[in-house]
Amino acid sequence: MDPTGLDLPPLAAAFIFGLLGGAHCIGMCGGIMSALTFAVPPSMRNPARLSGLLLGYNLGRIASYMVAGALVAGLGTLVAITPQVRLALQALAAVMLILMALYIADWWKGLLRVEAVGRRLWKHLEPLGRRLMPVVNLPQAVALGAIWGWLPCGLVYSMLAWSLAIAEPWRGAALMGAFGLGTLPALLATGFAARQLGALIRHPATRTLAALSIIAFALWQLWALLPVSAGH
């Protein structure tokens, strides 16, 4: 355990999951990044300003992830009142990671049903985002990114299940922050139209490797929850 009370391995794992989930991020949010790029007036699309705005979008998005992580982890403090319930939440988080891996590898799309949960909220937020366009300054980009962060996403929901199991708001926020930072390279690459990196992330072999890595970690998490492993 880290002396600050925050385990570094889970943060590292969350970052890696975000990094490996880049294929999904590009598929789901690549169009949004392109739209946000074109939301900048042509006269302001010089590399320096565009870089700042793209970072602003993602800063707002990651901030929303952290708020969601804190809220869900706070809910976890209310429901995880017994060791048995906490154990069940940890098992749920591991199962969600496996479902996320199947989603990333394009082996099973059942996680799309989970995304339907957030669509009602998104219907109210999307019009607010449209009012912020065209983007002309950094605060505006951050605000628009903060709204984008609530877009229904199975990848995000899988990580929020982990935050729920953590049941500590500030640790849940840190976990989602690490995850958000992991998704940053793929989305920035999309924003800058880095075709080679985008093609690499979307390649079936990359998606398969990412999925198998996540499944291995999730199975390790489940194994750690079994009584037989606790005895060792």
MILOKOL-46357 format. One record per residue: residue in one letter; x, y negated, z negated of N, C-alpha, C, O in turn. Coordinates in pm, whole numbers, plus 50000, padded with zeros to 5 digits. Layout:
<nodes>
- A X Y Z X Y Z X Y Z X Y Z
...
</nodes>
This chain:
<nodes>
- M 50085 50120 50000 50000 50000 50000 50087 49876 50000 50182 49866 49922
- D 50056 49784 50085 50129 49659 50089 50103 49580 49961 49991 49583 49911
- P 50204 49510 49904 50183 49439 49780 50076 49333 49785 50022 49294 49682
- T 50044 49286 49903 49938 49186 49916 49801 49250 49914 49699 49180 49911
- G 49796 49382 49918 49668 49451 49919 49618 49480 50059 49508 49532 50077
- L 49699 49448 50159 49658 49471 50298 49753 49571 50360 49872 49544 50372
- D 49702 49685 50399 49785 49790 50458 49831 49750 50597 49748 49718 50682
- L 49961 49749 50620 50012 49713 50751 49982 49819 50858 49951 49781 50970
- P 49991 49952 50828 49960 50049 50933 49822 50032 50995 49812 50039 51118
- P 49713 50009 50917 49584 49987 50983 49584 49863 51072 49520 49864 51178
- L 49655 49758 51032 49661 49639 51117 49734 49669 51247 49694 49626 51354
- A 49843 49745 51235 49918 49783 51354 49832 49871 51444 49833 49855 51566
- A 49758 49963 51383 49670 50051 51462 49562 49971 51531 49531 49996 51648
- A 49503 49872 51460 49399 49790 51520 49454 49711 51637 49388 49696 51740
- F 49577 49659 51623 49640 49586 51733 49660 49677 51854 49632 49638 51967
- I 49708 49799 51829 49732 49894 51938 49601 49933 52005 49596 49948 52127
- F 49495 49950 51926 49365 49983 51985 49317 49871 52076 49263 49896 52184
- G 49339 49747 52032 49302 49635 52117 49385 49633 52244 49333 49604 52352
- L 49513 49662 52231 49603 49666 52346 49562 49777 52443 49554 49755 52564
- L 49537 49896 52388 49501 50009 52473 49360 49994 52529 49328 50052 52633
- G 49278 49918 52461 49143 49895 52512 49138 49790 52621 49030 49750 52665
- G 49255 49744 52666 49261 49641 52769 49187 49678 52896 49132 49592 52964
- A 49186 49807 52928 49116 49850 53049 48967 49818 53038 48906 49771 53134
- H 48911 49844 52921 48770 49812 52899 48748 49661 52899 48651 49610 52954
- C 48842 49588 52835 48828 49443 52827 48827 49380 52966 48747 49291 52994
- I 48916 49428 53053 48921 49373 53188 48792 49405 53263 48739 49321 53336
- G 48742 49528 53245 48620 49566 53313 48500 49487 53267 48413 49451 53348
- M 48493 49458 53137 48375 49391 53081 48390 49240 53079 48294 49168 53107
- C 48509 49191 53046 48528 49048 53025 48611 48980 53134 48627 48858 53133
- G 48665 49061 53228 48744 49001 53334 48666 48896 53412 48719 48790 53446
- G 48540 48928 53440 48456 48834 53513 48431 48707 53433 48423 48597 53488
- I 48419 48724 53300 48398 48608 53214 48521 48519 53215 48509 48397 53225
- M 48640 48580 53205 48762 48501 53207 48775 48424 53339 48815 48308 53340
- S 48740 48490 53448 48745 48422 53578 48646 48305 53582 48677 48198 53632
- A 48526 48330 53527 48425 48224 53524 48470 48107 53438 48449 47991 53474
- L 48533 48137 53325 48581 48031 53237 48693 47952 53304 48705 47830 53286
- T 48775 48022 53380 48882 47954 53453 48824 47857 53555 48870 47744 53567
- F 48721 47903 53628 48660 47817 53729 48571 47710 53666 48528 47617 53734
- A 48542 47725 53535 48464 47622 53466 48546 47497 53441 48493 47391 53408
- V 48679 47510 53459 48768 47394 53445 48764 47315 53575 48781 47374 53682
- P 48741 47184 53570 48739 47105 53693 48867 47124 53774 48975 47131 53716
- P 48858 47133 53906 48976 47156 53991 49091 47060 53964 49207 47098 53973
- S 49059 46937 53932 49163 46838 53910 49243 46864 53783 49349 46805 53762
- M 49192 46953 53698 49258 46981 53569 49318 47121 53564 49354 47168 53456
- R 49327 47187 53677 49375 47325 53678 49526 47336 53697 49573 47430 53761
- N 49602 47243 53643 49747 47259 53648 49787 47367 53547 49716 47387 53448
- P 49899 47436 53570 49936 47552 53486 49939 47524 53337 49892 47606 53258
- A 49992 47409 53297 50006 47379 53154 49869 47363 53088 49843 47421 52982
- R 49781 47285 53150 49649 47262 53091 49566 47391 53094 49497 47423 52998
- L 49574 47464 53205 49498 47587 53216 49543 47689 53112 49461 47760 53054
- S 49672 47695 53088 49725 47787 52986 49668 47753 52849 49628 47842 52774
- G 49664 47625 52817 49611 47582 52689 49464 47615 52674 49421 47658 52567
- L 49387 47595 52779 49244 47624 52772 49218 47774 52761 49129 47816 52687
- L 49296 47855 52834 49278 47999 52824 49311 48049 52684 49242 48136 52630
- L 49415 47994 52624 49448 48029 52486 49337 47981 52392 49305 48049 52294
- G 49279 47866 52422 49169 47814 52341 49048 47906 52343 48988 47933 52240
- Y 49013 47952 52463 48901 48047 52475 48925 48168 52384 48836 48209 52309
- N 49044 48222 52393 49074 48345 52320 49090 48321 52170 49061 48409 52089
- L 49137 48203 52132 49143 48168 51990 49002 48166 51931 48980 48219 51821
- G 48909 48107 52002 48770 48106 51955 48711 48245 51950 48638 48279 51857
- R 48741 48325 52051 48689 48462 52055 48740 48543 51936 48663 48611 51870
- I 48870 48536 51910 48929 48613 51800 48877 48562 51665 48858 48641 51573
- A 48854 48431 51654 48798 48376 51531 48659 48435 51504 48626 48465 51390
- S 48579 48451 51610 48447 48512 51594 48459 48658 51551 48382 48705 51467
- Y 48556 48729 51607 48579 48867 51564 48609 48872 51414 48560 48960 51343
- M 48691 48778 51368 48730 48778 51227 48611 48746 51136 48597 48804 51029
- V 48527 48653 51180 48406 48622 51103 48316 48744 51095 48264 48778 50989
- A 48298 48812 51211 48216 48933 51212 48275 49041 51122 48203 49110 51051
- G 48408 49055 51125 48474 49154 51041 48453 49127 50894 48429 49219 50816
- A 48462 48999 50855 48440 48962 50716 48296 48988 50673 48271 49038 50563
- L 48200 48955 50761 48059 48976 50729 48026 49123 50714 47958 49164 50620
- V 48076 49204 50808 48047 49347 50804 48115 49412 50684 48056 49497 50617
- A 48239 49373 50656 48309 49427 50540 48239 49385 50411 48234 49461 50315
- G 48183 49263 50411 48106 49219 50295 47983 49306 50275 47946 49339 50162
- L 47920 49344 50387 47807 49437 50378 47854 49570 50322 47781 49636 50247
- G 47975 49609 50359 48030 49735 50309 48044 49735 50158 48030 49840 50095
- T 48072 49618 50099 48084 49613 49953 47950 49640 49886 47945 49682 49771
- L 47841 49615 49958 47708 49636 49901 47662 49781 49916 47593 49834 49828
- V 47700 49844 50027 47650 49980 50052 47745 50088 50002 47703 50199 49969
- A 47875 50056 49995 47973 50156 49952 47986 50155 49800 48093 50128 49746
- I 47875 50185 49733 47872 50175 49587 47920 50303 49520 47943 50304 49399
- T 47935 50410 49595 47986 50534 49538 48099 50587 49626 48106 50553 49744
- P 48188 50668 49570 48296 50726 49651 48243 50808 49768 48305 50810 49875
- Q 48130 50874 49749 48073 50955 49856 48028 50869 49975 48050 50904 50090
- V 47966 50756 49943 47922 50666 50051 48042 50607 50123 48043 50597 50246
- R 48144 50567 50047 48264 50512 50108 48329 50615 50200 48377 50582 50308
- L 48331 50741 50157 48388 50849 50237 48309 50865 50367 48367 50884 50474
- A 48175 50857 50356 48090 50870 50475 48115 50755 50572 48115 50776 50693
- L 48135 50634 50521 48163 50519 50607 48296 50534 50678 48309 50497 50795
- Q 48396 50588 50608 48527 50611 50669 48516 50716 50780 48581 50705 50884
- A 48434 50819 50756 48413 50921 50859 48342 50861 50980 48374 50893 51094
- L 48243 50774 50953 48171 50707 51062 48267 50623 51145 48259 50622 51268
- A 48357 50552 51078 48454 50469 51150 48541 50553 51242 48569 50514 51355
- A 48585 50670 51194 48668 50759 51275 48590 50811 51395 48644 50819 51506
- V 48464 50848 51373 48380 50897 51483 48360 50787 51587 48363 50813 51707
- M 48338 50663 51541 48322 50552 51634 48448 50530 51717 48439 50494 51834
- L 48563 50551 51657 48688 50539 51732 48696 50644 51842 48742 50616 51953
- I 48650 50765 51812 48649 50871 51914 48554 50834 52028 48586 50852 52145
- L 48436 50782 51992 48341 50740 52095 48399 50627 52180 48378 50620 52301
- M 48473 50537 52113 48538 50429 52185 48640 50484 52284 48650 50435 52396
- A 48716 50587 52241 48815 50647 52329 48749 50711 52451 48798 50696 52564
- L 48639 50779 52430 48566 50840 52542 48516 50733 52638 48512 50754 52760
- Y 48479 50620 52582 48431 50507 52662 48546 50450 52746 48530 50425 52866
- I 48661 50429 52682 48776 50372 52752 48821 50460 52867 48855 50411 52975
- A 48821 50593 52844 48865 50687 52946 48759 50712 53054 48785 50782 53152
- D 48641 50654 53034 48531 50672 53128 48484 50817 53132 48442 50867 53237
- W 48491 50885 53015 48446 51023 53006 48301 51032 52957 48231 51129 52987
- W 48259 50932 52884 48122 50931 52830 48082 50788 52801 48157 50713 52738
- K 47963 50748 52848 47920 50609 52837 47812 50590 52731 47739 50490 52734
- G 47801 50683 52639 47697 50672 52538 47711 50549 52450 47613 50503 52392
- L 47832 50496 52440 47854 50378 52356 47782 50255 52411 47764 50156 52340
- L 47741 50262 52538 47664 50151 52594 47535 50128 52517 47485 50016 52510
- R 47480 50236 52459 47357 50222 52381 47381 50139 52256 47292 50068 52210
- V 47502 50148 52203 47536 50069 52084 47540 49920 52119 47503 49835 52038
- E 47585 49890 52241 47595 49751 52283 47458 49684 52290 47447 49562 52277
- A 47354 49766 52309 47219 49710 52317 47178 49642 52187 47089 49557 52186
- V 47244 49679 52077 47212 49622 51946 47233 49471 51945 47154 49397 51886
- G 47339 49425 52010 47371 49283 52006 47312 49200 52118 47337 49079 52124
- R 47236 49260 52205 47185 49185 52320 47082 49079 52282 47073 48975 52346
- R 47004 49106 52177 46905 49006 52134 46974 48880 52086 46931 48769 52119
- L 47080 48896 52006 47155 48780 51959 47219 48706 52076 47221 48583 52079
- W 47271 48782 52171 47341 48721 52284 47246 48637 52371 47289 48539 52430
- K 47120 48675 52378 47023 48599 52457 47010 48456 52404 46983 48364 52480
- H 47029 48439 52273 47018 48306 52213 47149 48229 52223 47148 48106 52227
- L 47261 48299 52227 47391 48233 52229 47436 48194 52370 47503 48093 52388
- E 47399 48274 52469 47446 48248 52605 47408 48109 52655 47491 48042 52717
- P 47284 48061 52632 47251 47925 52678 47338 47818 52612 47367 47716 52675
- L 47379 47841 52486 47467 47744 52419 47602 47735 52490 47660 47628 52503
- G 47651 47850 52536 47777 47853 52608 47769 47776 52739 47864 47708 52777
- R 47658 47788 52808 47643 47720 52936 47647 47569 52919 47692 47497 53008
- R 47599 47521 52805 47597 47377 52780 47738 47320 52763 47759 47199 52778
- L 47834 47406 52733 47972 47360 52712 48051 47351 52841 48166 47307 52840
- M 47993 47391 52952 48062 47385 53081 48022 47257 53155 47909 47211 53141
- P 48114 47200 53235 48253 47242 53257 48342 47208 53139 48317 47112 53066
- V 48446 47287 53120 48538 47269 53008 48642 47164 53044 48708 47174 53148
- V 48658 47065 52958 48753 46957 52989 48855 46935 52877 48949 46857 52896
- N 48839 47001 52761 48936 46982 52654 48947 47109 52569 48867 47201 52583
- L 49049 47112 52483 49076 47230 52402 48966 47261 52301 48926 47377 52291
- P 48914 47163 52225 48805 47196 52131 48685 47258 52201 48620 47348 52147
- Q 48656 47211 52320 48545 47265 52396 48573 47410 52435 48483 47494 52432
- A 48698 47438 52472 48736 47575 52508 48727 47668 52388 48680 47781 52401
- V 48771 47621 52272 48764 47703 52151 48618 47734 52115 48584 47846 52079
- A 48532 47632 52125 48390 47650 52094 48325 47751 52189 48247 47837 52146
- L 48359 47740 52317 48303 47832 52414 48354 47974 52390 48279 48071 52403
- G 48482 47985 52353 48537 48116 52321 48473 48176 52199 48453 48298 52192
- A 48439 48092 52100 48374 48141 51979 48238 48202 52010 48197 48300 51948
- I 48167 48144 52105 48038 48199 52147 48060 48329 52223 47988 48427 52203
- W 48159 48330 52309 48191 48450 52387 48224 48567 52295 48197 48682 52329
- G 48282 48540 52179 48320 48646 52087 48204 48730 52038 48225 48840 51986
- W 48081 48680 52053 47963 48756 52009 47898 48834 52123 47789 48889 52107
- L 47964 48838 52238 47913 48919 52350 47904 49065 52307 48000 49118 52252
- P 47790 49133 52332 47777 49275 52294 47888 49359 52356 47906 49356 52478
- C 47961 49432 52274 48076 49509 52322 48095 49632 52235 48115 49620 52114
- G 48088 49749 52294 48106 49873 52220 48243 49884 52157 48258 49940 52048
- L 48343 49829 52224 48480 49831 52171 48486 49754 52039 48545 49800 51941
- V 48425 49636 52038 48423 49554 51917 48342 49622 51808 48382 49622 51692
- Y 48228 49680 51845 48143 49745 51745 48214 49864 51681 48194 49892 51562
- S 48296 49933 51758 48372 50045 51702 48467 49996 51593 48482 50059 51489
- M 48532 49883 51619 48623 49827 51521 48547 49772 51401 48598 49777 51289
- L 48427 49720 51423 48348 49669 51311 48305 49782 51219 48288 49762 51098
- A 48288 49902 51274 48257 50017 51189 48373 50044 51093 48352 50085 50979
- W 48493 50021 51141 48612 50037 51056 48613 49928 50948 48647 49955 50833
- S 48575 49806 50986 48567 49698 50888 48463 49729 50781 48483 49698 50664
- L 48353 49789 50823 48249 49828 50726 48305 49925 50623 48275 49914 50504
- A 48385 50020 50669 48444 50119 50579 48546 50057 50486 48565 50104 50374
- I 48614 49951 50531 48713 49884 50448 48648 49819 50326 48702 49821 50216
- A 48529 49759 50349 48447 49702 50240 48519 49593 50161 48494 49578 50041
- E 48607 49519 50225 48671 49403 50163 48675 49294 50270 48747 49308 50368
- P 48598 49185 50252 48583 49084 50358 48713 49033 50419 48724 49026 50541
- W 48811 48996 50337 48931 48938 50396 49013 49041 50471 49081 49010 50568
- R 49007 49167 50424 49077 49273 50497 49003 49305 50626 49066 49336 50728
- G 48869 49299 50623 48792 49321 50746 48822 49214 50849 48833 49242 50968
- A 48837 49088 50801 48871 48978 50892 49011 48999 50952 49032 48977 51071
- A 49105 49041 50868 49242 49063 50917 49246 49176 51019 49317 49168 51119
- L 49170 49282 50994 49165 49394 51086 49113 49350 51223 49170 49385 51326
- M 49004 49273 51224 48948 49227 51350 49039 49126 51417 49043 49118 51540
- G 49113 49048 51337 49209 48956 51396 49320 49030 51468 49361 48991 51577
- A 49369 49137 51406 49475 49218 51469 49423 49282 51597 49493 49286 51698
- F 49301 49332 51592 49239 49391 51711 49227 49288 51822 49259 49315 51937
- G 49180 49169 51786 49164 49062 51885 49295 49024 51950 49300 49001 52071
- L 49402 49016 51871 49533 48986 51927 49578 49095 52024 49645 49066 52123
- G 49540 49219 51995 49574 49329 52085 49506 49317 52221 49561 49359 52323
- T 49386 49260 52222 49315 49244 52350 49365 49123 52429 49332 49108 52547
- L 49444 49039 52366 49485 48913 52428 49565 48930 52557 49534 48862 52655
- P 49666 49020 52562 49744 49031 52687 49660 49062 52810 49679 49002 52916
- A 49567 49156 52796 49485 49195 52912 49399 49079 52960 49387 49056 53080
- L 49338 49007 52866 49248 48899 52907 49324 48778 52958 49277 48709 53049
- L 49440 48751 52901 49521 48642 52956 49571 48678 53096 49578 48592 53184
- A 49605 48805 53114 49648 48849 53247 49538 48828 53349 49563 48787 53462
- T 49415 48857 53308 49301 48837 53397 49283 48688 53427 49257 48649 53541
- G 49297 48607 53322 49280 48464 53343 49384 48406 53437 49355 48314 53513
- F 49505 48461 53432 49611 48411 53519 49620 48489 53649 49711 48468 53729
- A 49524 48580 53671 49519 48660 53793 49645 48742 53813 49699 48749 53924
- A 49692 48805 53705 49810 48892 53715 49765 49029 53766 49734 49118 53687
- R 49763 49044 53895 49706 49163 53956 49781 49291 53921 49719 49395 53897
- Q 49912 49284 53916 49989 49405 53890 49961 49460 53750 49940 49580 53733
- L 49961 49370 53650 49933 49415 53514 49790 49464 53503 49763 49565 53438
- G 49697 49393 53568 49558 49435 53564 49540 49573 53625 49466 49655 53571
- A 49608 49597 53737 49598 49728 53802 49656 49837 53714 49604 49949 53709
- L 49766 49805 53644 49827 49904 53555 49733 49940 53441 49719 50057 53407
- I 49670 49840 53381 49580 49864 53268 49457 49943 53312 49406 50025 53236
- R 49411 49918 53434 49291 49987 53482 49321 50125 53537 49228 50201 53564
- H 49447 50160 53554 49483 50288 53614 49430 50404 53529 49441 50400 53406
- P 49372 50508 53592 49317 50620 53516 49415 50682 53419 49377 50722 53309
- A 49542 50691 53458 49642 50751 53369 49660 50666 53243 49674 50720 53133
- T 49659 50533 53259 49672 50444 53144 49552 50457 53053 49567 50462 52931
- R 49433 50463 53112 49311 50475 53032 49309 50609 52958 49268 50615 52842
- T 49354 50716 53026 49356 50847 52962 49455 50851 52846 49424 50904 52739
- L 49573 50795 52867 49673 50790 52760 49621 50710 52641 49640 50750 52526
- A 49556 50599 52669 49501 50516 52561 49395 50594 52484 49393 50592 52361
- A 49307 50661 52557 49199 50736 52492 49254 50849 52406 49209 50868 52293
- L 49350 50923 52458 49407 51035 52382 49479 50986 52257 49475 51052 52153
- S 49543 50870 52266 49612 50813 52151 49513 50776 52042 49536 50802 51924
- I 49402 50715 52082 49299 50675 51985 49233 50797 51923 49207 50798 51803
- I 49205 50899 52005 49144 51021 51953 49236 51089 51852 49190 51138 51749
- A 49366 51091 51883 49461 51152 51790 49461 51080 51656 49463 51144 51551
- F 49458 50947 51660 49456 50872 51535 49326 50897 51460 49327 50914 51338
- A 49213 50898 51531 49084 50919 51466 49076 51057 51401 49024 51071 51291
- L 49128 51159 51470 49129 51295 51413 49219 51301 51289 49188 51370 51192
- W 49329 51228 51294 49416 51221 51177 49344 51156 51059 49359 51198 50944
- Q 49265 51053 51090 49187 50987 50986 49084 51082 50926 49065 51086 50804
- L 49017 51160 51012 48919 51257 50964 48985 51366 50882 48931 51407 50779
- W 49100 51412 50926 49173 51515 50852 49209 51466 50712 49201 51541 50615
- A 49248 51338 50703 49285 51281 50573 49167 51276 50477 49186 51268 50356
- L 49045 51280 50531 48926 51272 50447 48884 51409 50395 48804 51418 50301
- L 48937 51517 50455 48896 51651 50414 48956 51688 50279 49070 51652 50249
- P 48881 51760 50198 48931 51802 50066 49060 51881 50075 49147 51867 49989
- V 49076 51965 50180 49195 52047 50192 49319 51962 50210 49426 51996 50160
- S 49304 51847 50284 49419 51760 50304 49451 51683 50176 49567 51655 50147
- A 49345 51650 50100 49368 51580 49975 49447 51664 49877 49521 51611 49794
- G 49432 51796 49886 49503 51884 49798 49650 51887 49825 49729 51928 49740
- H 49690 51844 49947 49832 51842 49983 49892 51705 49963 50011 51685 49988
</nodes>
